[in-house]
Amino acid sequence: MPLSLQLLAGVDFHTLPQQVVNGIMLGAIYALIALGYTMVYGVLKLINFAHGEVYMLGAYVALFASWRLGFTPEATRGTNLQSSAFNLVILLLASMAICALIGVIIERFAYRPMRQHARIASLITAIGVSMFLQFGGALVLPISPEPNVSGEINPYKGTYQASLTPSPTALVRQRDAAKQPYEAAQKTFDEYIAATHEDRFNLSPKGIEARDLAQQAERTYKDLESKVESAGVSVIVPKGQLVMLVTAVFLMLLLRHLVMRTRAGRAMRAVSHDFDSAALMGVNVNRIVVLTFVLGSSMAGAGAMMTATFLGTPLTTFYGMEAGVKAFTAAVLGGIGNIPGAVLGGLLMGVVEEMVVWAGYSSYRDAIAFVVLILVLLFRPGGLLGSATMEKI
């Protein structure tokens, strides 16, 4: 058997569309984070390795904002709290605003003084800021037990299900035909128990016979129902994650409009094209750099709020390390410095990660980012939508 077939042995191809959808959902978040990497690099030619920690702080802002709204661990125990979309908007705006402020502070006090120095100095500074936020944050942020944003704040419960291919008609008819005998046998057994007051765990021979008939009818119906579900291909999307995807797409389109259709966006593209020439033409480059950090950091804050709220992952001060590496890989994959490339790279990273899970190698889902990064650097250093250029550092 070929190696490729051996690797996919036992894979259920009926679940492939579901995994692709899951990958797109995840990839939209990677794309939001990757935009921060690619925008800062496009303007300053600097890899902001502290960007993952900005994402981490955005998740903590969402946590604290949810507590301020009353969704504390103590309040959610045994309490039926009512949430609304307005609460989510508050969390989103708070995370974006605070992360934008953090981005400005990092740029002003860490990166701007290094701008005229060798790039290796800026790189070391970025790594230092990242470690400072990780370990310094552990001194002041709640990390044990690992907190998480209460699921009670999410008003979008339930799922949407879409059938891509229907189940065979004959199988559906068999299942429907088995439903009535199943319900009748179950009803007969319940009526027998109600009439005789027998203990369900200590039945008479007649009771055992009625129970066995009910169980046999149930097994037949459930088996047919399972076959019907597995024969057709359907996709299930949690409502919360669908809101997450729509919000991410809206923010990416809004950013695209700001960069391509506004005066500030034109100035940003001018600085990205030639920093010194833009300054000579009267562009306030410091203001544009600050705006770049504001936009990139706010996108990270939005992604952090949505993952913390809709996915409910526990928070630590290393929360942004894994997501940051994957988003950086996405930016490189699409072509770092290229905004559409960051979006494309993020979506591809999400889908590739879910494909690894689908193939049965879930323990390698985090390692795949490094594999993709190495392959891109080896075979297409400029990324899918970028161009490789020789540059002396």
Buried (B, 14 or more C-beta within 10 A) or exposed (E): EEEEEEEEEEEEEBBBBBBBBBBBBBBBBBBBBBBBBBBBBBBBBBBBBBBBBBBBBBBBBBBBBBBEBBBBEEBBEEEEBEBEEEBBEBBBBBBBBBBBBBBBEBBBEBBBEBBEEEBEEBBBBBEEBBEBBBEEBBEEBBBEEEBBBBBBBBBBEEEEEEEEEEBEEEBBEBBEEBBEBBBEBBEBBEEBBEEEEBEEEEBEEEBEEBBEBBEEBBEBBEEBBEBBEEBBBBBEBBBBBBBBBEBBBEBBEEBBEBBEEEEBBEBBBBBBEEBEEBBEEEBEBEEBBBBBBBBBBBBBBBBBBBBBBBBEBEBBBBBBBEBBBBBBBBBBBBBBBBBBBBBBBBBBBBBBBBBBBBBBEEEEBEEBBEEBBEEBEEEBBBBBBBEEEEEEE
